[in-house]
Amino acid sequence: MKRFSVIFLILFLILFTALVKNSTKRIDDEIFATEESIRSLKKDFENIKLEHNYLSSADKLIEFQALYFDDELVQKDIQEIKIINKNLQKLKIEKLKLINE
């Protein structure tokens, strides 16, 4: 009986170790795939951020205006900008609310 319990314990430990090892391997693979995905997304984010900062700088916007729009663009005061909302067939005009106000 003692011998049977020792053999049973050894087999149980071997199976438990295999189960833990497989679970750990699966989790490790998921972590690796997620990290690769994050790395790719970070690279894309940095490229888009650089492009946005380059294209939206004041000097570049003025340069693009001169190149592509001639005299079509007119500078407006931000206080003149209004928002038009359509609710139940009514038009409602509101002032633009800025975050800093």
Order of alpha helices (4+ residues) and beta strands (2+ residues): alpha-alpha-beta-beta
